[in-house]
Amino acid sequence: MQNLKRICLISNYNLYESKRHFSTKFGEAFKRKGIEVLHIDAQEAPLNAEVLLSISRFNPNLTCSFNTLQPISPDTFLWDYLEIPHLSILVDPAIYSLNLLKSPYSVISCVDAEDVELIKSQKFENCFFFPHAIESELIGSGKDQKIYDVVFIGSCYDYESLRNHWKSLYSAEIDQVIINASEMVLSDKSISIAQALCKAWNPKDPSTQEISFSELFYFIDRYTRGIDRVQLIKSIKDARVHIFGDASEDDLATYMGWKHYLQGCNNITLHPAVSYGESLEILKQSKIALNSMPFFKRGSHERVFNALACGAMPLTTETVYWTEAFTPGQDLVYYQSRKWNEANDLINYYLANESVRKNIVGKGALRVSEKHTWDQRVELLQTTNLFLG
């Protein structure tokens, strides 16, 4: 969209305030390109008449939000009212936002390439791949003094209670479908949740016809997130691990948090959740940052880009995307799900070899600066022809 002159960026609430941070930094990148920006904070409620009027007066070429917004009415979004294109930058699995496809003014980007294929399979073409990004000024901001050997910044997913919940809803056969699909997701760097579910489940079975694909996807997503995070952290036996985060807010069944799952792990220190800005300051003082993400096999996560920019070496889930975007062992280090026990030796090696760790971080940060800043994402938008309205 080369003629983009004015954009309205709308942010709403999410845990740790990451989407608000993304919106702010994305807006700064637009301004550096000479594009006028209006920021609107929508919180959790639908936009009121006064806000709609201010947007209309600004007369943007494009409105934009990270993930989606509450519709104005059951079948009408903000962009339907304004009759201009709206870019929904999805940073969570796209299956949770398929209602966006109802609007002729919707434009959708996904941080996972397979999600783009999912959206287009629904006969919706205004969709493209748009990985996470970070602000360029973050690169090289790490502190010389590192006070944390290993950190994990994120929520605990109570996968035990979640399984008890779905077992109260479904038959033993469906329970096994979810478990089998989860095993596939955790055992292969290329098999996505959707692919695993298609292999494990026969939706034509009369006994399961009342169950939707998206229901089972949700349970597999949350279950694998929970297991992978806990098992990765528990596998680290020697180094001191600092966890910043609480129990997930968006699960159907959450009763237990990090304290329950990590009891007896004397090398782990639990901290309360921190804001997104505070998490960056923690990364600047950390040597290694853990990133667990079994939910995206062909997509990105900002935790990796942030860690490299802040001088921390990411130890991330091995996926197709990361092995193609970076060079294993040279500018990024991976662990394999279901081989969590290997993480301890990896961490011990890099903590004992500071020059090697710093070399990986330096090369990784260079890769981020070349391809993964908000300024580069603005340039990508300016070259796309999808915003047709």
Steps between C-alpha positions, in 0.01 A plus 500: 500500500736768371249783543457443874487848658308458826459195722294455816658250741257356754630315804306302758577320824704183525701339778844664541398785260700362206247604233496858627881505480491359146250766395710783644822388332326422171356852506844653553627311196211635289581855609862455393363425152301824500166330562252667738394283795199513731515274808177378658489294822192280480547301823255206504173675409360580154596844374250772593353769273750767606797281407340403171452867418863585576617220271266615226632858525858375478394330174761221496584293194528200730410398854709236672507293818698211643263205513138600473259748660152467644241549224276806521200271462480121454561522126674837461860596565647849523634475147157412361368823650792706364501316165881492486740205524604373843817298553472244780854392588443157652773398743303202635375199299264621228233242578393717795420796270309351207209738563714767331438332166139623501600859423583612144730764652712253697866451422677236707865432565635195682831434673481136390506406131266206552239734643514695174418176319214435743347843437536470123342153507183678617491687166638815661793646306579821692750324724879493516796388711623767740741381772555666835737795519677719754609862525846560353615704802475186713784330312825505693336628819613212723683571826858388561400393850282187476314412818286216360650183353173367355157664478157403379247780461147373451187338638445155646235293321331261744492200268402245767182687594433568133505128423266428791268765357482354149462146640185624673367615162607228257525125463813296566548481122517879467734519798733269312467706182620810688786311665610334175494829310693669781767230482541566127535875556764448768691234308553662160636847419284525188159359601258776594204472734256499208694229314526286812128532571413402143711187539367405843129573458230370269229770501268271302470268798132530604599512868708815449290704258390741774860605563662780301854504364570830676399355839754220474762734355468720809557212740802370307645851479473569873599149604820496293593851612468389861695177470781644289563794733497293817714216364755737347541689827508184716770351276742773609666353808815706553453864402288744699177565306288810564135490390298819461132426450171383647237246402343555158189719505329358194466129580167330561643322805785662693549411863873438535802705399878483495524424873306176456678379189852588614482393862824337612709681237742678728688674218190693389400842629143617436420868450167679442400587146659812353391744231637474149734794557628347822563169322736676260702637791525147641623365166771766490637353823468133399737252339247249365126541430271201451236503226239224485262519202361167374199685354687655202709268284536738206486826687679744728485621860618834634672333797783384271548839332482684833752272666757538223455877490541524878814287514346174626548175309163338420455128549191447290275222376643353180255567217510524122485879515793548738726255318432680172523856636816441705803270488489238775783539749631817336239768566232305688487191724213251503362226721274220383172428673493150643879531532480751783772316694756632249431861604697472824827417324441771239450764766801384700716521188401855407521626857851357525606648165411867514684593181303240303172621650579864420603410144165329437312797644700744287434313177135449588451867582651591164250270328216666692622849406509402133156338474281535807447862604176697491648728233540198274143394570376845395694460176334162449156656537590772252580239236191284542198534269250337732328809639227526241200572723 
